C-alpha cells in the first residue's frame, strides 16, 4: 500500500476543505456504489472523525450525490505498530 500525505490550506473551516477534497476523489465500485473506501484519513480525535463524516454526508447530499461509502477514518495511534509485532 502506498501512503501519500496531503496538506490542505483552508481559508474557512478545515473540515469543509477536507470534505470537498474527498468528494473530488469518489470512485465507483464494481457493484456501482460511490466510495471513498480507497482512502484513509487521519484525524486528531474521534469527535473530529464524526464531524468529518457528517460534513461529508451533508456536502454529498447538497451536490446530489446521494450516499457515499466513507473513507477509513483513524486516529494517529492507529499508525503506530508496537515493536513486538
C-alpha positions, -999 to +999 in steps of 0.1 A: +000+000+000+013+034-010+008+062+015+007+098+005+004+128+027-017+157+016-017+191+033-046+214+026-048+252+031-082+263+041-094+299+043-126+287+061-133+256+082-107+229+076-134+202+078-152+218+048-119+219+028-112+182+036-148+171+027-145+190-007-111+174-014-125+139-006-156+144-027-134+151-057-119+116-053-150+095-052-147+062-071-173+038-084-170+003-070-176-028-092-211-030-077-218+006-088-216+022-053-199+055-048-170+050-024-141+067-007-130+033+008-097+035-010-086+064+012-076+067+049-079+100+067-060+106+100-079+129+124-067+140+159-098+129+178-129+106+175-151+137+175-131+152+146-138+119+127-175+122+134-176+158+123-158+149+090-182+121+082-212+143+090-198+171+068-190+147+040-226+133+041-241+168+042-220+180+012-226+149-008-264+153-003-262+190-013-244+181-045-270+154-053-245+125-050-266+105-026-250+080-003-212+076-004-192+049+014-169+069+037-131+067+038-114+049+067-111+075+094-085+067+121-066+085+149-028+088+149-023+059+173-035+035+146-004+043+126+020+031+154+029-005+153+044-019+186+079-033+183+068-068+193+045-072+162 
